[in-house]
Amino acid sequence: MAGLNLIFPDALATPVVGRITLGIALIGLYGAVLIASAIWYDRAFATRCDQMSTGLTSVEERR
């Protein structure tokens, strides 16, 4: 966002809807992408890596 502010100095202060500016909308979008990617990573880790670790611990317990 700093690059956008350097290229278009007044762009982040542009009103989008009511009192919501472009800067606030972009920060909200960034937050939504951050939460969505964290949820995606958590689900991918649970389905791929956790199964492998449970398999490894069960093999070690049998010895």
FISE-164424 format. One record per residue: z, y, x of N, C-alpha, C in turn. Coordinates in Angstrom, 3 decimals. Layout:
BEGIN
<pt n_zz="Z" n_yy="Y" n_xx="X" ca_zz="Z" ca_yy="Y" ca_xx="X" c_zz="Z" c_yy="Y" c_xx="X"/>
...
% end
This chain:
BEGIN
<pt n_zz="0.000" n_yy="-1.174" n_xx="0.806" ca_zz="0.000" ca_yy="0.000" ca_xx="0.000" c_zz="0.000" c_yy="1.253" c_xx="0.861"/>
<pt n_zz="0.505" n_yy="1.129" n_xx="2.062" ca_zz="0.500" ca_yy="2.280" ca_xx="2.957" c_zz="-0.928" c_yy="2.676" c_xx="3.304"/>
<pt n_zz="-1.803" n_yy="1.687" n_xx="3.461" ca_zz="-3.206" ca_yy="1.977" ca_xx="3.744" c_zz="-3.875" c_yy="2.694" c_xx="2.587"/>
<pt n_zz="-3.548" n_yy="2.286" n_xx="1.363" ca_zz="-4.101" ca_yy="2.952" ca_xx="0.184" c_zz="-3.634" c_yy="4.397" c_xx="0.131"/>
<pt n_zz="-2.381" n_yy="4.617" n_xx="0.501" ca_zz="-1.845" ca_yy="5.971" ca_xx="0.489" c_zz="-2.491" c_yy="6.846" c_xx="1.573"/>
<pt n_zz="-2.890" n_yy="6.246" n_xx="2.685" ca_zz="-3.549" ca_yy="7.015" ca_xx="3.735" c_zz="-4.997" c_yy="7.346" c_xx="3.384"/>
<pt n_zz="-5.687" n_yy="6.424" n_xx="2.732" ca_zz="-7.091" ca_yy="6.637" ca_xx="2.386" c_zz="-7.227" c_yy="7.569" c_xx="1.184"/>
<pt n_zz="-6.449" n_yy="7.296" n_xx="0.138" ca_zz="-6.456" ca_yy="8.121" ca_xx="-1.072" c_zz="-5.048" c_yy="8.676" c_xx="-1.279"/>
<pt n_zz="-4.768" n_yy="9.862" n_xx="-0.759" ca_zz="-3.402" ca_yy="10.398" ca_xx="-0.759" c_zz="-2.735" c_yy="10.476" c_xx="-2.141"/>
<pt n_zz="-3.475" n_yy="10.788" n_xx="-3.168" ca_zz="-2.875" ca_yy="10.949" ca_xx="-4.491" c_zz="-3.106" c_yy="9.754" c_xx="-5.408"/>
<pt n_zz="-3.650" n_yy="8.666" n_xx="-4.879" ca_zz="-4.011" ca_yy="7.532" ca_xx="-5.726" c_zz="-2.792" c_yy="6.847" c_xx="-6.323"/>
<pt n_zz="-1.709" n_yy="6.691" n_xx="-5.560" ca_zz="-0.541" ca_yy="5.981" ca_xx="-6.071" c_zz="0.194" c_yy="6.773" c_xx="-7.145"/>
<pt n_zz="-0.021" n_yy="8.061" n_xx="-7.212" ca_zz="0.629" ca_yy="8.896" ca_xx="-8.221" c_zz="-0.205" c_yy="9.037" c_xx="-9.489"/>
<pt n_zz="-1.331" n_yy="8.358" n_xx="-9.566" ca_zz="-2.202" ca_yy="8.437" ca_xx="-10.736" c_zz="-1.548" c_yy="7.743" c_xx="-11.925"/>
<pt n_zz="-1.368" n_yy="8.430" n_xx="-13.032" ca_zz="-0.767" ca_yy="7.787" ca_xx="-14.208" c_zz="-1.701" c_yy="6.721" c_xx="-14.782"/>
<pt n_zz="-1.136" n_yy="5.576" n_xx="-15.109" ca_zz="-1.920" ca_yy="4.486" ca_xx="-15.696" c_zz="-1.670" c_yy="4.433" c_xx="-17.198"/>
<pt n_zz="-0.410" n_yy="4.238" n_xx="-17.576" ca_zz="-0.017" ca_yy="4.203" ca_xx="-18.985" c_zz="1.279" c_yy="4.989" c_xx="-19.116"/>
<pt n_zz="1.256" n_yy="6.075" n_xx="-19.800" ca_zz="2.466" ca_yy="6.875" ca_xx="-19.979" c_zz="3.007" c_yy="7.372" c_xx="-18.639"/>
<pt n_zz="4.266" n_yy="7.019" n_xx="-18.352" ca_zz="4.885" ca_yy="7.452" ca_xx="-17.102" c_zz="4.703" c_yy="6.442" c_xx="-15.977"/>
<pt n_zz="4.048" n_yy="5.332" n_xx="-16.245" ca_zz="3.812" ca_yy="4.306" ca_xx="-15.223" c_zz="2.629" c_yy="4.723" c_xx="-14.361"/>
<pt n_zz="2.878" n_yy="4.801" n_xx="-13.066" ca_zz="1.825" ca_yy="5.206" ca_xx="-12.133" c_zz="1.175" c_yy="3.974" c_xx="-11.511"/>
<pt n_zz="0.111" n_yy="4.206" n_xx="-10.784" ca_zz="-0.590" ca_yy="3.115" ca_xx="-10.119" c_zz="0.313" c_yy="2.436" c_xx="-9.086"/>
<pt n_zz="1.125" n_yy="3.199" n_xx="-8.396" ca_zz="2.034" ca_yy="2.638" ca_xx="-7.402" c_zz="3.035" c_yy="1.688" c_xx="-8.023"/>
<pt n_zz="3.609" n_yy="2.080" n_xx="-9.149" ca_zz="4.573" ca_yy="1.214" ca_xx="-9.834" c_zz="3.882" c_yy="-0.034" c_xx="-10.356"/>
<pt n_zz="2.675" n_yy="0.105" n_xx="-10.878" ca_zz="1.925" ca_yy="-1.049" ca_xx="-11.374" c_zz="1.604" c_yy="-2.016" c_xx="-10.236"/>
<pt n_zz="1.236" n_yy="-1.500" n_xx="-9.073" ca_zz="0.932" ca_yy="-2.371" ca_xx="-7.941" c_zz="2.182" c_yy="-3.081" c_xx="-7.426"/>
<pt n_zz="3.319" n_yy="-2.386" n_xx="-7.429" ca_zz="4.567" ca_yy="-3.030" ca_xx="-7.010" c_zz="4.945" c_yy="-4.129" c_xx="-7.994"/>
<pt n_zz="4.758" n_yy="-3.888" n_xx="-9.288" ca_zz="5.016" ca_yy="-4.925" ca_xx="-10.293" c_zz="4.108" c_yy="-6.126" c_xx="-10.117"/>
<pt n_zz="2.843" n_yy="-5.870" n_xx="-9.837" ca_zz="1.899" ca_yy="-6.956" ca_xx="-9.588" c_zz="2.288" c_yy="-7.743" c_xx="-8.349"/>
<pt n_zz="2.711" n_yy="-7.033" n_xx="-7.302" ca_zz="3.163" ca_yy="-7.690" ca_xx="-6.075" c_zz="4.372" c_yy="-8.576" c_xx="-6.353"/>
<pt n_zz="5.308" n_yy="-8.095" n_xx="-7.141" ca_zz="6.482" ca_yy="-8.892" ca_xx="-7.492" c_zz="6.108" c_yy="-10.137" c_xx="-8.277"/>
<pt n_zz="5.173" n_yy="-9.998" n_xx="-9.218" ca_zz="4.729" ca_yy="-11.145" ca_xx="-10.009" c_zz="4.046" c_yy="-12.190" c_xx="-9.129"/>
<pt n_zz="3.214" n_yy="-11.749" n_xx="-8.191" ca_zz="2.544" ca_yy="-12.671" ca_xx="-7.271" c_zz="3.570" c_yy="-13.349" c_xx="-6.362"/>
<pt n_zz="4.575" n_yy="-12.611" n_xx="-5.936" ca_zz="5.623" ca_yy="-13.171" ca_xx="-5.088" c_zz="6.396" c_yy="-14.268" c_xx="-5.817"/>
<pt n_zz="6.777" n_yy="-14.013" n_xx="-7.052" ca_zz="7.520" ca_yy="-15.011" ca_xx="-7.828" c_zz="6.636" c_yy="-16.210" c_xx="-8.142"/>
<pt n_zz="5.387" n_yy="-15.978" n_xx="-8.520" ca_zz="4.475" ca_yy="-17.086" ca_xx="-8.838" c_zz="4.217" c_yy="-17.958" c_xx="-7.615"/>
<pt n_zz="4.048" n_yy="-17.349" n_xx="-6.439" ca_zz="3.802" ca_yy="-18.156" ca_xx="-5.241" c_zz="5.056" c_yy="-18.916" c_xx="-4.815"/>
<pt n_zz="6.238" n_yy="-18.355" n_xx="-5.058" ca_zz="7.479" ca_yy="-19.069" ca_xx="-4.740" c_zz="7.648" c_yy="-20.278" c_xx="-5.654"/>
<pt n_zz="7.335" n_yy="-20.125" n_xx="-6.927" ca_zz="7.410" ca_yy="-21.249" ca_xx="-7.860" c_zz="6.385" c_yy="-22.313" c_xx="-7.491"/>
<pt n_zz="5.173" n_yy="-21.892" n_xx="-7.162" ca_zz="4.130" ca_yy="-22.848" ca_xx="-6.761" c_zz="4.547" c_yy="-23.611" c_xx="-5.505"/>
<pt n_zz="5.091" n_yy="-22.921" n_xx="-4.525" ca_zz="5.523" ca_yy="-23.566" ca_xx="-3.289" c_zz="6.654" c_yy="-24.545" c_xx="-3.566"/>
<pt n_zz="7.601" n_yy="-24.171" n_xx="-4.410" ca_zz="8.726" ca_yy="-25.043" ca_xx="-4.725" c_zz="8.252" c_yy="-26.328" c_xx="-5.397"/>
<pt n_zz="7.333" n_yy="-26.198" n_xx="-6.335" ca_zz="6.810" ca_yy="-27.389" ca_xx="-7.019" c_zz="5.991" c_yy="-28.264" c_xx="-6.075"/>
<pt n_zz="5.186" n_yy="-27.644" n_xx="-5.222" ca_zz="4.381" ca_yy="-28.418" ca_xx="-4.273" c_zz="5.282" c_yy="-29.139" c_xx="-3.279"/>
<pt n_zz="6.335" n_yy="-28.489" n_xx="-2.822" ca_zz="7.267" ca_yy="-29.105" ca_xx="-1.884" c_zz="7.999" c_yy="-30.258" c_xx="-2.548"/>
<pt n_zz="8.396" n_yy="-30.083" n_xx="-3.816" ca_zz="9.131" ca_yy="-31.131" ca_xx="-4.523" c_zz="8.268" c_yy="-32.367" c_xx="-4.748"/>
<pt n_zz="6.974" n_yy="-32.181" n_xx="-5.002" ca_zz="6.129" ca_yy="-33.343" ca_xx="-5.280" c_zz="5.606" c_yy="-34.018" c_xx="-4.012"/>
<pt n_zz="5.496" n_yy="-33.282" n_xx="-2.912" ca_zz="4.933" ca_yy="-33.876" ca_xx="-1.699" c_zz="5.992" c_yy="-34.216" c_xx="-0.662"/>
<pt n_zz="6.761" n_yy="-33.252" n_xx="-0.249" ca_zz="7.674" ca_yy="-33.451" ca_xx="0.880" c_zz="8.960" c_yy="-34.163" c_xx="0.490"/>
<pt n_zz="9.515" n_yy="-33.876" n_xx="-0.674" ca_zz="10.760" ca_yy="-34.515" ca_xx="-1.070" c_zz="10.585" c_yy="-36.017" c_xx="-1.252"/>
<pt n_zz="9.447" n_yy="-36.450" n_xx="-1.734" ca_zz="9.202" ca_yy="-37.881" ca_xx="-1.887" c_zz="9.163" c_yy="-38.564" c_xx="-0.531"/>
<pt n_zz="8.609" n_yy="-37.893" n_xx="0.450" ca_zz="8.547" ca_yy="-38.478" ca_xx="1.785" c_zz="9.942" c_yy="-38.587" c_xx="2.393"/>
<pt n_zz="10.783" n_yy="-37.582" n_xx="2.181" ca_zz="12.121" ca_yy="-37.624" ca_xx="2.750" c_zz="12.973" c_yy="-38.674" c_xx="2.061"/>
<pt n_zz="12.794" n_yy="-38.895" n_xx="0.761" ca_zz="13.550" ca_yy="-39.947" ca_xx="0.080" c_zz="13.106" c_yy="-41.312" c_xx="0.583"/>
<pt n_zz="11.838" n_yy="-41.452" n_xx="0.835" ca_zz="11.356" ca_yy="-42.723" ca_xx="1.375" c_zz="11.910" c_yy="-42.993" c_xx="2.761"/>
<pt n_zz="12.004" n_yy="-41.987" n_xx="3.583" ca_zz="12.542" ca_yy="-42.163" ca_xx="4.927" c_zz="14.026" c_yy="-42.505" c_xx="4.900"/>
<pt n_zz="14.782" n_yy="-41.885" n_xx="4.031" ca_zz="16.214" ca_yy="-42.170" ca_xx="3.975" c_zz="16.470" c_yy="-43.561" c_xx="3.420"/>
<pt n_zz="15.660" n_yy="-44.018" n_xx="2.484" ca_zz="15.862" ca_yy="-45.357" ca_xx="1.940" c_zz="15.528" c_yy="-46.419" c_xx="2.995"/>
<pt n_zz="14.555" n_yy="-46.158" n_xx="3.848" ca_zz="14.218" ca_yy="-47.095" ca_xx="4.918" c_zz="15.362" c_yy="-47.141" c_xx="5.926"/>
<pt n_zz="15.939" n_yy="-46.010" n_xx="6.244" ca_zz="17.051" ca_yy="-45.974" ca_xx="7.203" c_zz="18.287" c_yy="-46.640" c_xx="6.639"/>
<pt n_zz="18.513" n_yy="-46.572" n_xx="5.327" ca_zz="19.682" ca_yy="-47.192" ca_xx="4.714" c_zz="19.551" c_yy="-48.711" c_xx="4.705"/>
<pt n_zz="18.336" n_yy="-49.237" n_xx="4.658" ca_zz="18.141" ca_yy="-50.689" ca_xx="4.638" c_zz="18.458" c_yy="-51.327" c_xx="5.964"/>
<pt n_zz="18.360" n_yy="-50.558" n_xx="7.056" ca_zz="18.607" ca_yy="-51.129" ca_xx="8.387" c_zz="20.020" c_yy="-51.381" c_xx="8.595"/>
% end
